[in-house]
Amino acid sequence: MKLTIIGYWGGYPKKNGASSGYLLEHEGFHLLIDCGSGVLAKLQNVIEPEDLNAVIISHYHPDHIADIGVLQHARLIQGFLDKDFPTLPIYGHHYDQYEFTKLTYKNITKGIPYDPAESLTVGPFQISFLKTEHPVPCYAMRIEAGGKVIIYSADGAFKEECIEFSRGADVLLCECNFYGHQNGKSAGHMNSLESGRLAADAGVKQLILTHLPHYGNLSDLLSEASGEFTGIIKLAEEFQTISL
């Protein structure tokens, strides 16, 4: 598996950046995880929109879905230019029916509901879900392929179930929207200390902090989380790649 960070800002993209978007590749299959604001412009540095094989959405906050519409239009326009490609499946939960219906657009994209209680097969990937503590229905993902495991925490405050869900993962792509002295629970987010403790308690091999805040010294997030987790730890960066 190869993971590429496309966007990593929480809430909205910082100048010239993008909010949540992560490209996962295995055996020639390209899966986009979330598609927030600015993701489509950044994505084209790595892959053309028409070369995506599937998209999966954790929840329907704008910083995770804002570029779904422009992705649909990109593929529509490329179709007008005589490029031939199949309808793109976009997987999302159906607990917000209004937002879910937007995943289908003409014959360009097709919204496919996933059942969070069941494992989902998307190309070479096996994906299981955990409901997070967030103001709207949101699902973390455990993604397995080729004997490797990546956890995408999506958005959510820390809860004990996260530990077993993340157990032994090769990479924990974990939201870190608050500094250690802050309490993100009411907002439905983790702070740096909680992200580090989750990585340590779950015994993951590598922790990547993402969904980052727009203020403060981001290196403090790294040092705070490192006080809890002694393994490999990094801040998410644009176009950062992790190969497993």
C-alpha positions in Angstrom: 0.0 0.0 0.0 1.0 3.6 -0.7 -0.6 6.5 1.2 -0.2 10.0 -0.1 -1.4 13.0 2.0 -3.3 15.4 -0.3 -4.8 17.7 2.4 -4.5 17.8 6.1 -5.9 21.0 7.6 -8.9 20.8 9.9 -12.0 22.9 9.3 -10.9 24.8 6.2 -7.7 24.9 4.1 -5.0 27.2 5.1 -3.7 29.5 2.3 -2.6 27.4 -0.6 -3.5 24.2 1.2 -6.3 21.7 1.4 -8.5 20.1 4.0 -8.9 16.4 4.4 -8.0 14.2 1.5 -5.8 11.1 1.4 -4.9 8.9 -1.6 -4.4 5.2 -1.1 -3.0 3.0 -3.8 -2.5 -0.8 -4.1 -2.2 -3.1 -7.1 -3.0 -0.2 -9.4 -6.2 0.7 -7.6 -6.6 4.4 -6.5 -8.9 5.1 -3.6 -9.5 8.7 -2.4 -10.4 8.9 1.3 -12.4 12.1 1.9 -12.5 15.0 -0.6 -12.3 18.3 1.3 -11.8 21.9 0.1 -8.8 22.3 -2.1 -8.3 18.6 -2.5 -9.0 18.4 -6.3 -6.4 21.1 -7.2 -3.8 19.3 -5.1 -4.8 15.8 -6.2 -3.9 16.7 -9.8 -0.2 16.9 -8.9 -0.4 13.1 -8.2 -3.2 11.7 -10.3 -5.8 12.9 -12.8 -9.4 12.9 -11.4 -10.5 10.5 -14.2 -7.9 7.9 -13.0 -9.5 7.5 -9.6 -11.2 4.1 -9.1 -13.3 4.9 -6.0 -13.9 7.5 -3.2 -14.9 6.9 0.4 -16.3 9.5 2.7 -16.1 9.4 6.5 -18.8 12.1 7.1 -20.5 15.1 5.5 -18.8 18.1 7.1 -17.6 20.5 4.4 -13.9 20.0 5.2 -14.3 16.4 4.1 -16.7 16.7 1.2 -16.4 20.2 -0.2 -14.7 19.1 -3.5 -17.0 16.3 -4.3 -18.9 18.6 -6.7 -15.8 19.8 -8.4 -14.5 16.2 -8.7 -17.8 15.3 -10.4 -17.5 18.3 -12.9 -13.9 17.5 -13.6 -14.9 14.0 -14.7 -17.8 15.4 -16.6 -15.6 17.8 -18.6 -13.0 15.1 -19.3 -15.9 13.0 -20.7 -16.8 15.9 -23.1 -13.1 15.7 -24.2 -13.7 12.2 -25.4 -12.0 10.4 -22.5 -13.8 7.2 -21.7 -14.0 6.0 -18.1 -16.6 4.2 -15.9 -18.9 5.7 -13.4 -17.0 6.5 -10.2 -18.3 4.9 -7.0 -18.4 7.1 -4.0 -19.0 5.3 -0.8 -20.7 7.1 2.1 -23.0 6.3 5.0 -26.7 7.0 4.5 -27.5 8.6 7.9 -27.7 12.0 6.3 -29.8 11.2 3.3 -29.7 14.7 1.9 -25.9 14.8 1.7 -25.7 11.1 0.6 -27.9 11.9 -2.5 -25.3 14.4 -3.7 -22.8 11.6 -4.2 -24.7 10.6 -7.3 -24.3 12.8 -10.3 -25.7 11.8 -13.7 -23.7 8.9 -15.0 -20.5 10.4 -13.6 -20.5 9.3 -10.0 -22.7 6.9 -8.1 -23.3 7.1 -4.3 -23.1 3.7 -2.7 -24.1 3.3 1.0 -21.8 1.4 3.3 -23.1 -0.4 6.4 -20.8 0.5 9.3 -21.6 -2.8 10.9 -20.2 -4.8 8.0 -16.8 -5.0 6.3 -16.6 -3.4 2.9 -14.5 -4.5 -0.1 -13.4 -1.7 -2.4 -11.0 -3.0 -5.0 -8.1 -4.7 -3.1 -9.0 -3.0 0.2 -11.0 -4.5 3.1 -12.5 -1.7 5.1 -14.2 -1.9 8.5 -15.7 1.0 10.5 -16.0 2.5 13.9 -18.4 5.2 14.8 -16.6 8.2 16.3 -17.5 10.8 18.9 -18.4 13.7 16.6 -21.3 16.1 16.3 -22.5 14.3 13.1 -22.4 10.6 12.2 -18.7 9.9 11.3 -16.8 6.7 10.9 -13.1 5.9 11.4 -11.8 3.3 9.0 -9.5 0.3 9.3 -8.1 -0.4 5.8 -6.3 -3.7 5.1 -4.5 -4.8 1.9 -1.4 -6.9 1.2 -1.1 -7.9 4.8 -0.8 -4.2 6.0 -3.2 -2.1 8.0 -3.8 1.7 7.9 -6.2 3.3 10.4 -7.9 6.6 9.4 -9.3 8.1 12.6 -11.5 10.5 10.6 -12.9 13.1 13.1 -13.7 12.2 16.7 -12.9 12.7 20.3 -11.0 9.9 22.0 -12.9 6.9 23.2 -11.7 3.5 24.5 -13.0 1.6 21.5 -10.5 3.4 19.3 -7.7 1.4 21.0 -8.8 -2.1 19.9 -9.9 -0.8 16.6 -6.4 0.5 15.9 -4.6 -2.4 17.4 -1.3 -3.3 15.7 -1.8 -1.0 12.7 1.2 -0.2 10.5 0.0 3.4 10.3 -2.4 5.4 12.4 -3.5 8.5 10.5 -4.9 10.3 13.5 -6.7 13.6 13.8 -5.0 16.1 16.1 -7.0 19.3 16.1 -6.1 20.5 19.6 -2.9 21.1 21.6 -2.3 19.2 24.8 -3.6 21.8 27.2 -6.9 22.0 25.3 -10.0 19.8 25.6 -11.4 18.9 22.3 -14.1 16.6 23.5 -17.1 18.9 23.2 -16.0 19.7 19.6 -15.6 16.0 18.8 -11.8 16.1 18.3 -8.6 14.7 19.9 -5.7 16.7 21.3 -2.0 15.8 20.8 -1.7 13.9 24.1 -4.8 11.7 23.3 -3.5 11.0 19.8 -0.1 9.9 21.3 -1.8 7.7 23.9 -4.0 6.1 21.4 -1.0 5.2 19.3 0.9 3.8 22.3 -2.0 1.8 23.8 -2.9 0.4 20.4 0.7 -0.6 19.7 0.8 0.9 16.2 4.1 1.2 14.3 3.8 4.7 13.0 1.6 7.7 13.9 0.8 10.6 11.5 -0.9 13.6 13.0 -3.4 15.2 10.7 -6.5 17.5 10.6 -4.2 20.1 12.1 -5.2 23.4 13.7 -4.5 26.8 12.0 -2.8 28.5 15.0 0.0 27.9 17.3 3.3 26.1 16.7 2.5 22.8 15.0 5.8 21.3 16.2 4.4 21.5 19.7 1.8 18.9 18.6 4.7 16.6 17.6 6.6 17.1 20.9 3.5 16.7 23.0 2.4 13.5 21.3 6.0 12.2 21.4 5.7 12.3 25.2 3.1 9.6 25.0 4.2 7.5 22.0 7.9 6.6 21.5 7.5 5.1 18.0 7.7 6.8 14.6 5.7 10.0 14.7 5.2 12.7 12.0 3.1 15.7 11.2 1.1 15.3 8.0 2.6 17.3 5.1 1.4 18.0 1.6 2.3 15.1 -0.8 4.0 13.2 2.0 4.0 9.5 1.0 4.2 6.3 3.2 4.8 3.0 1.4 4.1 -0.2 3.2 
